[in-house]
Amino acid sequence: MNTDKIRERVMEAIEQAVGEPIPVLDLSMDLDDLGIDSLTVLRLQNLLESSFGVKLPDNFVDLVKTGEDIIPVVEKTLGGVDA
């Protein structure tokens, strides 16, 4: 799966986790600024695990501070990406 497809799924999962559309979803923003607290990060982790069919690291909450941080974690869990 390529990075663009991962990015799309991450964006969809963030909106699902927050429970409403985010007018300007900039993955470089801190998750806090996107309305995502630590409990919502756990929900986001569960959504991503379902979407990608993988188990993300137990320390996922500590690894991600922005939406962009999620992408390499998913890529690593998937075993890399293809172009």
C-alpha positions as CSV (number, residue, x, y, z in Angstrom):
1,M,0.0,0.0,0.0
2,N,1.4,3.4,-0.9
3,T,1.8,6.4,1.3
4,D,-1.0,8.3,-0.3
5,K,-3.5,5.6,0.4
6,I,-2.3,5.3,3.9
7,R,-2.7,9.1,4.3
8,E,-6.3,8.9,3.0
9,R,-7.2,6.2,5.4
10,V,-5.6,8.1,8.3
11,M,-7.5,11.2,7.4
12,E,-10.8,9.2,7.3
13,A,-10.0,7.5,10.6
14,I,-9.2,10.9,12.3
15,E,-12.6,12.3,11.3
16,Q,-14.3,9.1,12.5
17,A,-12.5,9.2,15.8
18,V,-13.5,12.9,16.3
19,G,-17.0,12.1,15.3
20,E,-17.5,15.0,12.8
21,P,-15.9,16.3,9.7
22,I,-12.9,18.5,10.2
23,P,-13.1,21.5,7.7
24,V,-9.4,21.8,7.2
25,L,-7.6,18.6,8.1
26,D,-3.9,19.3,8.2
27,L,-2.0,16.2,9.3
28,S,0.9,18.4,10.4
29,M,-1.2,19.8,13.2
30,D,-1.0,18.5,16.7
31,L,-3.6,16.0,17.5
32,D,-4.8,18.2,20.4
33,D,-5.5,21.0,17.9
34,L,-7.6,18.6,15.9
35,G,-9.7,17.8,18.9
36,I,-8.1,14.5,19.7
37,D,-7.4,13.8,23.4
38,S,-5.7,10.7,24.7
39,L,-9.0,8.7,24.8
40,T,-9.7,9.7,21.2
41,V,-6.2,8.5,20.3
42,L,-7.1,5.1,21.6
43,R,-10.3,5.1,19.5
44,L,-8.3,6.3,16.5
45,Q,-5.8,3.4,17.1
46,N,-8.7,0.9,17.1
47,L,-10.1,2.4,13.9
48,L,-6.7,2.3,12.2
49,E,-6.2,-1.3,13.3
50,S,-9.6,-2.3,11.8
51,S,-8.9,-0.3,8.6
52,F,-5.5,-1.8,7.9
53,G,-6.0,-5.2,9.5
54,V,-3.0,-4.9,11.7
55,K,-2.1,-4.5,15.4
56,L,-0.4,-1.2,16.0
57,P,2.3,-0.9,18.7
58,D,1.1,-0.8,22.3
59,N,2.9,2.6,22.7
60,F,1.0,4.1,19.7
61,V,-0.3,6.9,22.0
62,D,3.3,7.9,22.8
63,L,4.5,7.7,19.2
64,V,2.0,10.0,17.6
65,K,1.7,13.7,18.3
66,T,0.5,14.8,14.9
67,G,-1.4,13.2,12.1
68,E,1.8,13.0,10.1
69,D,3.4,10.9,12.9
70,I,0.8,8.2,12.3
71,I,1.8,7.4,8.7
72,P,5.3,6.0,9.4
73,V,4.0,4.0,12.3
74,V,1.4,2.4,10.0
75,E,4.0,1.9,7.2
76,K,6.4,0.2,9.6
77,T,3.6,-2.1,10.9
78,L,2.6,-3.0,7.4
79,G,6.2,-3.8,6.6
80,G,6.9,-0.9,4.3
81,V,5.1,0.5,1.4
82,D,5.1,0.0,-2.3
83,A,5.0,2.8,-4.9
